[in-house]
C-alpha cells in the first residue's frame, strides 16, 4: 500500500467513524484498527485527530462540489436539479435513518464542542445553500431565492433528524413526497405570476 493510498484509507475510515460514532467518541486506535495499520504508520500520516478532521472536511467539500456539478449535468431544468438535492434523502435513507445526515451531525457536534474546525465544516451547508439559491434564481424566484434555499435546507435537516430519532423510513419517504409537491408549487407560482411587478410574487409557502 503506497503512502498516498494509506492516507486516503485513513481519511475514508475516519470519515465513516466520525459519522457513525461521532468525532469525539472516535479514537486514533479506532481508526488505526479500521485501516489495519500500526500506530507508528498512522502517526506518520497524521499527528493529531484534528489533522484527520481537517482532511475529512476537505474531502467532504470536494465530494460535495463534485456531486453538485453532477446534478448540474444530469438535470435539464432547475426543478430537476433541485429534485436531485431532495432525492438524496431517499438515496441515503438507510444511513440517514440510522445515523442522521452526515453534514448535520458533524456540524452539530463541532458546534457543541466549540471546535476550531466548526466554521470550516459549516462550508458544507454554505455550498448547498449557494447552489440551491442559484437554482431557485434560474427557476424565476430571484426575489426569494435565498429564503427558499434556506427553507429547503432546514426542512431536509429536520426530516433527517427525526427519521434517525424514530428510525422511521416511512416518515422520511412521506416528507420527501411533500417536499417534491412543495417544489412543484414553487414552479407553478413562477408560471402563474410571470410578468408581475417585482415584490408581487407569492410569499414562501411551506405546504
C-alpha positions as CSV (number, residue, x, y, z in Angstrom):
1,X,0.0,0.0,0.0
2,X,1.5,3.4,-1.0
3,X,1.7,6.4,1.3
4,X,-0.9,8.2,-0.7
5,X,-3.2,5.2,-0.6
6,X,-2.7,4.7,3.1
7,X,-3.5,8.3,3.8
8,X,-6.7,8.0,1.7
9,X,-7.7,4.9,3.6
10,X,-7.2,6.6,6.9
11,X,-9.4,9.6,5.8
12,X,-12.1,7.2,4.5
13,X,-12.2,5.2,7.7
14,X,-12.2,8.3,9.8
15,X,-15.0,9.8,7.8
16,X,-17.1,6.8,8.3
17,X,-16.3,6.5,12.0
18,X,-16.9,10.2,12.7
19,X,-20.3,9.8,11.0
20,X,-21.3,6.6,12.9
21,X,-19.7,7.2,16.3
22,X,-19.2,10.9,16.3
23,X,-15.9,12.8,16.2
24,X,-15.5,13.0,20.0
25,X,-16.0,9.3,20.5
26,X,-13.7,8.1,17.7
27,X,-10.1,7.5,18.8
28,X,-6.8,7.1,16.9
29,X,-7.0,3.4,17.9
30,X,-10.4,3.0,16.4
31,X,-9.2,4.5,13.1
32,X,-6.0,2.5,13.0
33,X,-7.8,-0.7,13.7
34,X,-10.3,0.0,10.9
35,X,-7.4,0.6,8.4
36,X,-5.3,-2.3,9.8
37,X,-2.1,-0.3,10.2
38,X,0.3,0.1,13.1
39,X,0.1,3.2,15.4
40,X,3.6,4.2,14.1
41,X,2.4,4.2,10.5
42,X,-0.7,6.0,11.5
43,X,1.3,8.9,13.2
44,X,3.5,9.1,10.1
45,X,0.5,10.5,8.2
46,X,-1.4,12.3,10.9
47,X,-0.1,13.8,14.1
48,X,-3.5,14.6,15.7
49,X,-7.2,13.8,15.4
50,X,-7.8,17.4,14.5
51,X,-5.5,16.9,11.5
52,X,-7.6,14.0,10.4
53,X,-10.8,16.0,10.9
54,X,-9.5,18.8,8.6
55,X,-8.7,16.2,6.0
56,X,-12.1,14.6,6.3
57,X,-13.8,18.0,5.9
58,X,-11.7,18.8,2.8
59,X,-12.6,15.5,1.2
60,X,-16.3,16.1,2.0
61,X,-16.1,19.6,0.5
62,X,-14.5,18.2,-2.7
63,X,-17.1,15.4,-2.9
64,X,-19.9,17.8,-2.4
65,X,-18.7,20.1,-5.2
66,X,-18.4,17.1,-7.5
67,X,-21.9,16.0,-6.6
68,X,-23.4,19.4,-7.3
69,X,-21.6,19.6,-10.7
70,X,-23.0,16.2,-11.5
71,X,-26.5,17.4,-10.7
72,X,-25.9,20.3,-13.0
73,X,-25.1,17.9,-15.8
74,X,-27.9,15.5,-15.1
75,X,-30.7,18.0,-14.6
76,X,-32.1,19.7,-17.7
77,X,-34.1,22.2,-15.7
78,X,-33.7,24.0,-12.3
79,X,-36.6,21.9,-10.9
80,X,-34.9,18.6,-11.9
81,X,-31.6,19.8,-10.3
82,X,-33.3,20.8,-7.0
83,X,-35.0,17.4,-7.1
84,X,-31.6,15.9,-7.0
85,X,-31.0,17.5,-3.7
86,X,-34.3,16.4,-2.3
87,X,-33.9,12.8,-3.5
88,X,-30.5,12.4,-1.8
89,X,-32.6,11.7,1.3
90,X,-34.1,8.6,-0.4
91,X,-30.7,7.5,-1.9
92,X,-29.1,7.6,1.5
93,X,-32.2,6.5,3.5
94,X,-30.6,3.5,5.2
95,X,-27.7,5.5,6.7
96,X,-29.9,8.6,7.4
97,X,-32.5,6.6,9.4
98,X,-29.7,5.1,11.5
99,X,-27.2,7.9,11.9
100,X,-28.8,11.1,10.6
101,X,-27.4,13.5,8.0
102,X,-23.6,13.3,7.8
103,X,-23.3,17.1,7.3
104,X,-25.8,18.0,10.1
105,X,-24.4,15.6,12.6
106,X,-20.8,16.7,12.1
107,X,-21.6,20.4,12.2
108,X,-23.9,20.0,15.2
109,X,-21.3,18.1,17.2
110,X,-18.5,20.5,16.3
111,X,-20.7,23.4,17.4
112,X,-21.4,21.8,20.8
113,X,-17.6,21.2,21.2
114,X,-16.9,24.8,20.1
115,X,-14.3,23.2,17.9
116,X,-11.9,25.3,15.8
117,X,-13.0,23.5,12.6
118,X,-16.7,24.3,13.1
119,X,-16.6,27.2,10.6
120,X,-14.8,25.0,8.0
121,X,-17.4,22.2,8.4
122,X,-20.2,24.8,8.0
123,X,-18.9,25.5,4.5
124,X,-20.7,22.2,3.5
125,X,-24.0,23.8,4.3
126,X,-22.9,27.0,2.5
127,X,-22.2,25.0,-0.6
128,X,-25.7,23.6,-0.7
129,X,-27.3,26.9,0.2
130,X,-25.4,28.8,-2.6
131,X,-26.2,26.1,-5.1
132,X,-29.9,25.9,-4.2
133,X,-30.2,29.7,-4.3
134,X,-28.8,29.7,-7.8
135,X,-31.3,27.0,-8.9
136,X,-34.2,29.0,-7.5
137,X,-33.0,32.1,-9.3
138,X,-32.9,30.1,-12.5
139,X,-36.4,28.9,-11.7
140,X,-37.6,32.5,-11.7
141,X,-37.7,33.1,-8.0
142,X,-34.9,35.7,-7.7
143,X,-36.6,37.8,-5.1
144,X,-36.9,34.9,-2.5
145,X,-34.3,32.5,-3.8
146,X,-32.2,32.5,-0.7
147,X,-35.3,32.1,1.6
148,X,-36.4,29.2,-0.5
149,X,-32.9,27.6,-0.4
150,X,-32.8,28.0,3.4
151,X,-36.3,26.6,3.8
152,X,-35.4,23.5,1.9
153,X,-32.1,23.1,3.8
154,X,-33.9,23.4,7.1
155,X,-36.6,21.1,6.1
156,X,-34.3,18.4,4.9
157,X,-32.3,18.6,8.1
158,X,-35.4,18.3,10.2
159,X,-36.5,15.2,8.2
160,X,-33.1,13.6,8.6
161,X,-33.0,14.3,12.3
162,X,-36.5,12.9,13.1
163,X,-36.1,9.9,10.7
164,X,-33.0,9.0,12.6
165,X,-34.6,9.6,16.0
166,X,-37.5,7.4,15.3
167,X,-35.8,5.0,12.9
168,X,-38.7,5.8,10.6
169,X,-38.1,5.3,6.9
170,X,-41.8,5.7,6.2
171,X,-41.7,9.2,7.7
172,X,-38.7,10.1,5.5
173,X,-40.4,8.9,2.3
174,X,-43.6,10.8,3.2
175,X,-41.7,14.0,3.8
176,X,-39.7,13.7,0.6
177,X,-43.0,13.4,-1.3
178,X,-44.2,16.5,0.5
179,X,-41.0,18.4,-0.5
180,X,-41.5,17.3,-4.1
181,X,-45.0,18.7,-4.0
182,X,-43.7,21.9,-2.4
183,X,-41.2,22.3,-5.2
184,X,-43.9,21.8,-7.8
185,X,-45.9,24.6,-6.1
186,X,-42.9,26.9,-6.4
187,X,-42.7,26.2,-10.1
188,X,-46.4,26.8,-10.5
189,X,-46.2,30.1,-8.6
190,X,-43.5,31.2,-11.0
191,X,-45.6,30.3,-14.0
192,X,-48.7,31.9,-12.6
193,X,-47.0,35.2,-11.8
194,X,-44.8,35.6,-14.9
195,X,-44.7,39.2,-15.8
196,X,-45.8,40.6,-12.5
197,X,-44.1,43.5,-10.9
198,X,-41.2,42.9,-8.5
199,X,-42.4,42.4,-5.0
200,X,-45.8,40.9,-6.1
201,X,-44.6,37.3,-6.3
202,X,-46.1,34.8,-3.9
203,X,-44.5,34.6,-0.4
204,X,-42.7,31.5,0.8
205,X,-45.1,28.7,1.5
206,X,-44.4,25.5,3.4
207,X,-47.4,23.3,2.4
